[in-house]
Amino acid sequence: MDWLREHPEVRTIRVAAADLNGVARGKRMPARFAEKLMTEGTKFPFSVLNMDIWGEDIEDSPLVFKAGDPDGVLMPTERGFMPMPWLQAPTGLLPLWMFHPDGRPYDGDPRHALAQVADRYKAAGLTPVVATELEFFLIDDSGKHLQVPPSPRSGKRRTGAETLSLRALDAFDVFFTELYDACEAMDIPADTAISEAAPGQFEINLMHQPDPLKAADDAWLFKQLVKGLARRFGFAGSFMAKPYELFNGNGMHVHFSVLDREGRNIFDDGSDAGSDMLRHAVAGCLAAMPGSTLVFAPHENSYDRLVPNAHAPTGIGWAYENRTSAIRIPSSSPAARRIEHRTPGGDVNPYLMVAAVLGAALNGIEDRAACPPHITGNAYAQGLEQLPAGWGKAIDCFEASPEIRRIFPAHLIENLVMTKRQELHYMAELSDEETVELYLDTV
């Protein structure tokens, strides 16, 4: 409530929670109801967090007609109120998560799924430290074909890939300046921005957090901010995995280390190779990768990104300082030893993605799992076991995976499988153009 008191110009608020696709579902309210929201919350049907990408109910879902479509209670997260700088009118946003009326967390809420993984770490006396790298495109979608928007600075379109180009960043200087100001206002720890390998593609890193819920919140809110602010500038900001057929897609790489009770990094043993605990965590991530591919590549278009020689992994392997592998151990000082998971696309639900990565690593740590040898050279040429070949196979692997059942509640697994099978069925009716239209803004 302090933020609202400091901003008396705010007359309306939004309340929102993430559904299984990471789409914000919520309500608009007058600001005078804010105090009641903070103490009593609000209500949505449980089914709202389990809708398909079109916002439709899941056919035959036990949450809908069979149960009478009952309400859950949405309560504020620890985040509290924040501004929505992409809107014209001063507006406050209050992130929520869902509970049963008796106060129990709702297992179908992706944020609660991550909280359960965080609780497993806490019970083991461990703290995961998490950072995300978010790639996105700025796109002019006003015509028949997608293209790079003209620079607000010069009015010109730069159609070539300009990796690490300051000129490409400077072309959208006003946009990025406002984006960083908005991140500051929303307490999103935006760090370095770079121009990426495809035309109009950029990446911004969010700083490490010793709280995985905060890290996932940051990524979820950042996606909303980029999409909303880009529209205010007259173009799209898209995290779609592969909007352009001929260029690389968007990833959301996640870096993490793990601290013990004394604050020591358990991946650090003073060597360049890292500790046995690092290799146990890598082994857990590799074992869970077939089942977790659906979380890392949740949409039909996601699989267009996961192709050889496109800076996205296709094989299940790990390596030191090697960007062709699914799991990379970046070069660093021993104290900063960490794991980078490179499989997730920009179109993921950050809560499910961080839960899948951290949960798999903890599986390996708990089991003291043996790690296969690391690879060297081009991972695409190693003959590695491959990620599931396509969306349908990934759904089946997720449903059957014993590793996934250690990470996610059974209710969430059932809901996500039903959601994705419904989307798989109806996506077959869409043209390529309709697919782009669907995913460009939603994911």
C-alpha positions as CSV (number, residue, x, y, z in Angstrom):
1,M,0.0,0.0,0.0
2,D,3.0,2.4,0.5
3,W,3.5,2.6,-3.2
4,L,-0.1,3.6,-3.8
5,R,0.1,6.2,-1.1
6,E,3.2,7.7,-2.7
7,H,1.4,7.8,-6.1
8,P,-2.0,9.4,-5.5
9,E,-2.3,10.0,-9.3
10,V,-3.0,6.3,-9.7
11,R,-6.7,5.8,-10.1
12,T,-6.9,2.3,-11.5
13,I,-5.1,-0.9,-10.8
14,R,-4.6,-4.3,-12.5
15,V,-4.4,-7.6,-10.6
16,A,-2.9,-10.5,-12.4
17,A,-1.6,-14.1,-12.1
18,A,0.4,-16.2,-14.6
19,D,-1.5,-19.1,-16.2
20,L,0.3,-22.2,-17.4
21,N,1.4,-20.5,-20.6
22,G,2.7,-17.5,-18.6
23,V,-0.1,-15.3,-19.9
24,A,-1.3,-12.7,-17.4
25,R,-4.9,-13.3,-16.4
26,G,-6.6,-10.7,-14.2
27,K,-8.9,-7.8,-13.6
28,R,-9.0,-4.0,-13.8
29,M,-10.3,-2.2,-10.6
30,P,-10.6,1.3,-9.2
31,A,-7.7,2.0,-6.9
32,R,-10.0,2.6,-3.9
33,F,-10.4,-1.2,-3.6
34,A,-6.6,-1.7,-3.1
35,E,-6.7,-2.1,0.7
36,K,-9.4,-4.8,0.5
37,L,-7.3,-6.6,-2.1
38,M,-4.3,-6.7,0.1
39,T,-6.2,-8.3,3.0
40,E,-8.9,-10.4,1.3
41,G,-7.6,-10.9,-2.2
42,T,-9.9,-11.5,-5.1
43,K,-11.4,-14.6,-6.8
44,F,-10.9,-16.2,-10.2
45,P,-12.1,-19.7,-11.3
46,F,-9.4,-22.3,-10.8
47,S,-9.8,-23.0,-14.6
48,V,-8.5,-19.5,-15.5
49,L,-4.9,-20.6,-14.7
50,N,-5.4,-23.6,-17.0
51,M,-6.6,-22.1,-20.3
52,D,-5.2,-22.7,-23.7
53,I,-3.2,-20.1,-25.6
54,W,-6.4,-18.7,-27.1
55,G,-7.9,-18.1,-23.6
56,E,-10.4,-21.0,-24.0
57,D,-11.4,-23.6,-21.4
58,I,-9.8,-27.0,-21.7
59,E,-12.3,-29.4,-23.0
60,D,-13.2,-32.1,-20.5
61,S,-11.1,-30.5,-17.8
62,P,-12.3,-31.6,-14.4
63,L,-11.9,-27.9,-13.3
64,V,-14.8,-26.7,-15.4
65,F,-18.2,-28.3,-15.8
66,K,-17.6,-31.5,-13.8
67,A,-16.6,-29.4,-10.7
68,G,-19.0,-26.5,-11.4
69,D,-16.1,-24.1,-12.3
70,P,-15.4,-23.1,-8.7
71,D,-13.4,-20.1,-7.6
72,G,-10.0,-20.0,-6.1
73,V,-8.7,-17.1,-4.0
74,L,-6.0,-14.9,-5.4
75,M,-3.7,-13.2,-2.9
76,P,-0.9,-10.7,-3.4
77,T,2.6,-12.1,-3.9
78,E,5.5,-10.5,-1.9
79,R,6.1,-8.1,-4.8
80,G,3.3,-5.7,-3.9
81,F,2.1,-2.8,-6.2
82,M,4.3,-1.5,-9.0
83,P,3.7,0.9,-11.9
84,M,2.7,-0.2,-15.5
85,P,4.9,2.3,-17.4
86,W,3.7,1.2,-20.8
87,L,0.1,2.5,-20.2
88,Q,-0.9,6.1,-20.9
89,A,-2.8,6.5,-17.6
90,P,-0.9,6.1,-14.3
91,T,-1.8,2.5,-13.3
92,G,-0.7,0.1,-10.5
93,L,-0.1,-3.6,-11.1
94,L,-0.5,-6.1,-8.2
95,P,0.8,-9.6,-9.0
96,L,-1.2,-12.5,-7.4
97,W,-1.1,-16.2,-6.9
98,M,-3.9,-18.7,-6.2
99,F,-5.0,-20.5,-3.1
100,H,-7.9,-22.8,-2.1
101,P,-10.6,-21.1,0.0
102,D,-9.1,-22.8,3.1
103,G,-5.7,-21.2,2.5
104,R,-3.9,-24.2,0.8
105,P,-1.7,-23.3,-2.2
106,Y,-3.3,-24.3,-5.5
107,D,-1.2,-26.9,-7.2
108,G,-2.2,-25.7,-10.6
109,D,-0.5,-22.4,-10.1
110,P,2.9,-22.3,-11.8
111,R,4.3,-19.9,-9.2
112,H,3.4,-22.3,-6.4
113,A,5.2,-25.1,-8.4
114,L,8.4,-23.0,-8.2
115,A,7.8,-22.3,-4.5
116,Q,7.7,-26.0,-3.8
117,V,11.0,-26.5,-5.5
118,A,12.5,-23.6,-3.6
119,D,11.1,-25.2,-0.4
120,R,13.0,-28.4,-1.3
121,Y,16.2,-26.5,-1.5
122,K,15.5,-24.7,1.8
123,A,14.9,-28.0,3.5
124,A,18.3,-29.2,2.3
125,G,20.0,-26.1,3.6
126,L,20.6,-24.8,0.1
127,T,19.9,-21.5,-1.7
128,P,19.8,-21.4,-5.5
129,V,21.1,-18.1,-7.0
130,V,19.4,-17.5,-10.4
131,A,19.8,-15.2,-13.4
132,T,18.0,-15.1,-16.7
133,E,19.0,-13.9,-20.2
134,L,16.0,-12.8,-22.3
135,E,16.2,-12.5,-26.0
136,F,13.5,-10.7,-28.0
137,F,12.7,-9.1,-31.3
138,L,11.5,-5.7,-32.1
139,I,9.2,-6.2,-35.1
140,D,7.1,-4.1,-37.5
141,D,4.0,-6.3,-37.9
142,S,1.9,-3.6,-39.6
143,G,2.2,-5.0,-43.1
144,K,1.8,-8.4,-44.7
145,H,5.3,-9.5,-43.8
146,L,7.3,-9.1,-40.6
147,Q,10.2,-6.8,-40.7
148,V,12.6,-4.7,-38.6
149,P,10.9,-1.5,-37.5
150,P,12.4,1.8,-38.7
151,S,14.7,3.4,-36.2
152,P,12.9,6.1,-34.2
153,R,16.2,8.0,-34.4
154,S,17.0,7.8,-38.2
155,G,13.8,6.4,-39.8
156,K,15.9,3.7,-41.5
157,R,15.5,-0.1,-41.3
158,R,18.6,-2.1,-40.6
159,T,17.9,-5.5,-42.2
160,G,21.2,-7.2,-41.5
161,A,22.2,-9.1,-38.4
162,E,24.5,-6.9,-36.2
163,T,25.8,-9.0,-33.4
164,L,27.0,-6.8,-30.5
165,S,26.5,-3.7,-32.7
166,L,26.3,-0.4,-30.8
167,R,24.7,1.1,-33.9
168,A,21.8,-1.3,-33.7
169,L,21.3,-0.5,-30.0
170,D,21.6,3.3,-30.6
171,A,19.0,3.1,-33.4
172,F,16.5,2.3,-30.6
173,D,18.1,4.4,-27.9
174,V,14.9,6.2,-26.8
175,F,13.1,2.8,-26.5
176,F,15.9,1.2,-24.4
177,T,16.3,4.3,-22.2
178,E,12.6,4.2,-21.4
179,L,12.8,0.4,-20.9
180,Y,15.6,0.7,-18.3
181,D,13.8,3.5,-16.5
182,A,10.7,1.3,-16.4
183,C,12.7,-1.6,-15.1
184,E,14.0,0.6,-12.3
185,A,10.5,1.7,-11.4
186,M,9.3,-2.0,-11.4
187,D,12.3,-3.3,-9.4
188,I,13.4,-5.5,-12.3
189,P,17.2,-5.7,-12.2
190,A,18.1,-5.2,-15.8
191,D,21.8,-5.4,-16.6
192,T,23.6,-5.5,-19.9
193,A,21.8,-5.1,-23.3
194,I,23.3,-6.3,-26.5
195,S,22.3,-6.5,-30.2
196,E,21.8,-10.2,-31.0
197,A,22.5,-12.3,-34.2
198,A,19.2,-11.7,-36.1
199,P,17.9,-8.4,-37.4
200,G,16.0,-6.4,-34.8
201,Q,17.0,-9.0,-32.1
202,F,18.3,-8.0,-28.7
203,E,19.1,-9.5,-25.3
204,I,18.9,-8.1,-21.8
205,N,20.3,-9.9,-18.8
206,L,18.6,-9.8,-15.5
207,M,20.9,-9.9,-12.5
208,H,21.4,-12.9,-10.2
209,Q,18.9,-13.3,-7.3
210,P,19.3,-15.5,-4.2
211,D,15.6,-16.1,-4.5
212,P,14.2,-18.1,-7.5
213,L,10.7,-16.7,-7.1
214,K,12.1,-13.2,-7.4
215,A,14.1,-14.2,-10.5
216,A,11.1,-15.7,-12.2
217,D,8.9,-12.7,-11.2
218,D,11.5,-10.5,-12.8
219,A,11.4,-12.4,-16.0
220,W,7.6,-12.6,-16.2
221,L,7.2,-8.9,-15.5
222,F,10.0,-8.0,-18.0
223,K,8.2,-9.9,-20.8
224,Q,5.0,-7.9,-20.1
225,L,7.0,-4.7,-20.0
226,V,8.8,-5.2,-23.2
227,K,5.7,-6.2,-25.1
228,G,3.6,-3.3,-23.7
229,L,6.3,-0.6,-24.1
230,A,7.1,-1.7,-27.7
231,R,3.4,-1.3,-28.6
232,R,3.5,2.2,-27.2
233,F,6.4,2.9,-29.7
234,G,4.4,1.5,-32.6
235,F,6.0,-1.9,-33.0
236,A,5.9,-5.4,-31.4
237,G,8.3,-6.7,-28.8
238,S,8.2,-10.4,-29.2
239,F,9.6,-13.4,-27.3
240,M,8.2,-15.8,-29.8
241,A,10.7,-18.6,-30.2
242,K,11.1,-18.3,-34.0
243,P,9.2,-15.4,-35.7
244,Y,11.5,-15.5,-38.8
245,E,12.2,-18.7,-40.7
246,L,15.6,-17.7,-41.9
247,F,17.1,-16.3,-38.7
248,N,17.9,-17.6,-35.3
249,G,15.2,-17.7,-32.6
250,N,14.8,-16.3,-29.1
251,G,16.2,-18.1,-26.1
252,M,15.8,-17.5,-22.4
253,H,19.0,-19.0,-20.9
254,V,19.2,-19.4,-17.2
255,H,22.3,-19.3,-15.0
256,F,22.4,-20.7,-11.5
257,S,24.7,-21.6,-8.7
258,V,23.8,-23.1,-5.3
259,L,24.9,-21.8,-1.8
260,D,25.1,-23.8,1.4
261,R,24.1,-22.6,4.8
262,E,27.4,-20.7,5.2
263,G,26.9,-19.0,1.9
264,R,29.6,-21.0,0.0
265,N,29.0,-22.0,-3.6
266,I,28.7,-25.8,-3.6
267,F,29.8,-25.9,-7.3
268,D,33.2,-24.4,-6.4
269,D,36.1,-26.7,-5.3
270,G,38.8,-24.2,-6.3
271,S,39.4,-25.9,-9.6
272,D,38.4,-24.9,-13.2
273,A,36.4,-28.1,-13.5
274,G,34.1,-27.4,-10.5
275,S,33.0,-29.7,-7.8
276,D,31.3,-33.1,-7.7
277,M,28.1,-31.3,-6.7
278,L,28.2,-29.4,-9.9
279,R,28.5,-32.6,-11.9
280,H,25.6,-34.1,-9.8
281,A,23.5,-31.1,-10.7
282,V,24.4,-31.4,-14.4
283,A,23.5,-35.1,-14.3
284,G,20.1,-34.2,-12.9
285,C,19.5,-31.7,-15.6
286,L,20.5,-34.1,-18.4
287,A,18.3,-36.9,-17.0
288,A,15.3,-34.7,-16.8
289,M,15.8,-33.0,-20.2
290,P,13.5,-35.3,-22.3
291,G,10.7,-34.8,-19.9
292,S,11.3,-31.1,-19.3
293,T,11.5,-30.2,-23.1
294,L,7.8,-29.4,-23.1
295,V,8.5,-26.7,-20.4
296,F,11.5,-25.3,-22.4
297,A,9.7,-25.5,-25.7
298,P,5.9,-25.2,-24.9
299,H,4.5,-24.2,-28.2
300,E,4.3,-25.5,-31.8
301,N,6.6,-22.7,-33.0
302,S,9.2,-23.6,-30.3
303,Y,10.4,-26.5,-32.3
304,D,11.4,-24.4,-35.2
305,R,14.1,-22.9,-33.0
306,L,15.5,-26.2,-31.8
307,V,17.3,-27.1,-35.1
308,P,21.0,-27.8,-35.7
309,N,23.5,-25.0,-36.3
310,A,21.1,-22.3,-35.1
311,H,22.7,-21.5,-31.7
312,A,20.0,-23.6,-29.9
313,P,20.7,-27.0,-28.6
314,T,19.3,-30.2,-30.1
315,G,21.4,-32.9,-28.2
316,I,21.4,-33.8,-24.6
317,G,24.9,-33.1,-23.5
318,W,27.1,-30.7,-21.5
319,A,30.4,-28.9,-21.9
320,Y,32.7,-26.3,-20.6
321,E,32.6,-22.9,-22.3
322,N,30.7,-24.3,-25.3
323,R,27.6,-22.6,-26.7
324,T,26.6,-25.5,-28.9
325,S,25.8,-27.7,-25.9
326,A,22.5,-27.8,-23.9
327,I,24.3,-27.4,-20.6
328,R,27.3,-25.0,-20.6
329,I,29.7,-24.3,-17.7
330,P,30.9,-20.8,-18.4
331,S,34.4,-19.7,-17.7
332,S,34.6,-17.8,-14.4
333,S,36.5,-17.5,-11.2
334,P,36.0,-20.6,-9.1
335,A,33.9,-18.7,-6.6
336,A,31.5,-17.8,-9.4
337,R,31.2,-21.4,-10.8
338,R,27.7,-21.9,-12.2
339,I,25.6,-23.8,-14.7
340,E,24.0,-22.3,-17.8
341,H,21.0,-24.1,-19.2
342,R,20.6,-23.1,-22.8
343,T,17.6,-25.1,-23.9
344,P,14.6,-22.8,-22.9
345,G,13.1,-20.6,-25.5
346,G,12.0,-17.0,-25.0
347,D,8.4,-18.2,-25.2
348,V,8.5,-20.1,-21.9
349,N,6.6,-19.6,-18.7
350,P,9.4,-18.4,-16.4
351,Y,8.0,-20.0,-13.3
352,L,7.7,-23.5,-14.9
353,M,11.1,-23.1,-16.6
354,V,13.0,-22.1,-13.4
355,A,11.2,-24.9,-11.5
356,A,12.1,-27.5,-14.1
357,V,15.8,-26.4,-14.2
358,L,16.3,-26.1,-10.4
359,G,14.2,-29.2,-9.7
360,A,16.2,-31.3,-12.1
361,A,19.5,-30.1,-10.6
362,L,18.3,-30.9,-7.1
363,N,17.2,-34.4,-8.2
364,G,20.8,-35.0,-9.3
365,I,22.3,-33.5,-6.1
366,E,20.0,-35.6,-3.9
367,D,20.8,-38.8,-5.8
368,R,24.5,-38.0,-6.1
369,A,23.9,-38.8,-9.8
370,A,26.8,-39.9,-12.0
371,C,27.5,-37.4,-14.7
372,P,28.4,-38.5,-18.3
373,P,31.7,-37.2,-19.7
374,H,31.5,-33.6,-21.0
375,I,31.8,-33.1,-24.8
376,T,34.3,-31.0,-26.7
377,G,33.8,-29.4,-30.1
378,N,30.6,-29.1,-32.0
379,A,27.7,-30.6,-30.1
380,Y,25.6,-31.0,-33.3
381,A,28.2,-33.4,-34.6
382,Q,28.6,-35.6,-31.5
383,G,25.8,-38.2,-32.1
384,L,24.2,-37.2,-28.8
385,E,20.8,-38.4,-27.6
386,Q,18.4,-35.9,-29.1
387,L,15.7,-33.8,-27.5
388,P,12.1,-35.1,-28.3
389,A,11.4,-34.7,-32.0
390,G,8.5,-32.4,-32.0
391,W,5.7,-31.0,-29.8
392,G,3.6,-34.2,-29.6
393,K,6.6,-36.3,-28.5
394,A,7.5,-33.7,-26.0
395,I,4.0,-33.8,-24.5
396,D,4.3,-37.6,-24.2
397,C,7.7,-37.4,-22.6
398,F,6.6,-34.8,-20.0
399,E,3.6,-36.9,-19.0
400,A,5.6,-40.1,-18.6
401,S,8.8,-38.7,-17.0
402,P,9.6,-39.9,-13.5
403,E,12.0,-36.9,-13.1
404,I,9.1,-34.5,-13.8
405,R,6.9,-36.2,-11.2
406,R,9.6,-35.4,-8.6
407,I,9.5,-31.7,-9.6
408,F,5.9,-30.8,-10.4
409,P,2.6,-31.6,-8.6
410,A,0.5,-34.3,-10.3
411,H,-2.4,-31.8,-10.8
412,L,-0.2,-29.4,-12.7
413,I,1.2,-32.2,-14.9
414,E,-2.3,-33.3,-15.7
415,N,-3.5,-29.8,-16.5
416,L,-0.5,-28.9,-18.7
417,V,-0.8,-32.1,-20.7
418,M,-4.5,-31.5,-21.3
419,T,-3.7,-27.9,-22.3
420,K,-1.0,-28.8,-24.7
421,R,-2.9,-31.7,-26.3
422,Q,-5.8,-29.3,-27.0
423,E,-3.5,-26.7,-28.5
424,L,-1.7,-29.4,-30.6
425,H,-5.1,-30.4,-32.0
426,Y,-6.3,-26.9,-32.9
427,M,-2.9,-25.6,-34.1
428,A,-3.1,-28.0,-37.0
429,E,-5.9,-25.9,-38.5
430,L,-3.8,-22.7,-38.6
431,S,-1.7,-21.4,-41.5
432,D,1.9,-20.2,-40.9
433,E,0.6,-16.6,-41.0
434,E,-2.1,-17.3,-38.4
435,T,0.5,-19.1,-36.2
436,V,2.7,-16.0,-36.2
437,E,-0.3,-13.8,-35.5
438,L,-1.2,-16.0,-32.5
439,Y,2.2,-16.2,-30.9
440,L,3.7,-12.8,-31.7
441,D,2.2,-11.0,-28.7
442,T,0.8,-13.8,-26.4
443,V,4.0,-15.7,-25.5
